[in-house]
Amino acid sequence: MQGMDKQELMAKIVAKVGREKAIDMVMQAYNTEMLTTLLHRLEENKPNMISKFNRRDQLTDALTRVLEVCELAT
């Protein structure tokens, strides 16, 4: 899955579960990624800011996680 862009990841997910379900699953995973990042910052007593230099790409992480789960189910 490394090297795939967001559109490729989403297309693979849509092919497995359909468009509407894919959107729902990715949005839930994205929200989880965002909360995890914010909780991690709070635990480390860091400012609640996401700067350009240390921001993870939560959307790509969410897409990757959803695709991993979809592939496990097949």
Protein Blocks (a to p, Z undefined) as FASTA:
>chain_A
ZZiafklmmmmmmmmnojklmmmmmmmmmmmmmmmmmmmmmmnopafbdcfklcccfklm
mmmmmmmmmmmmZZ
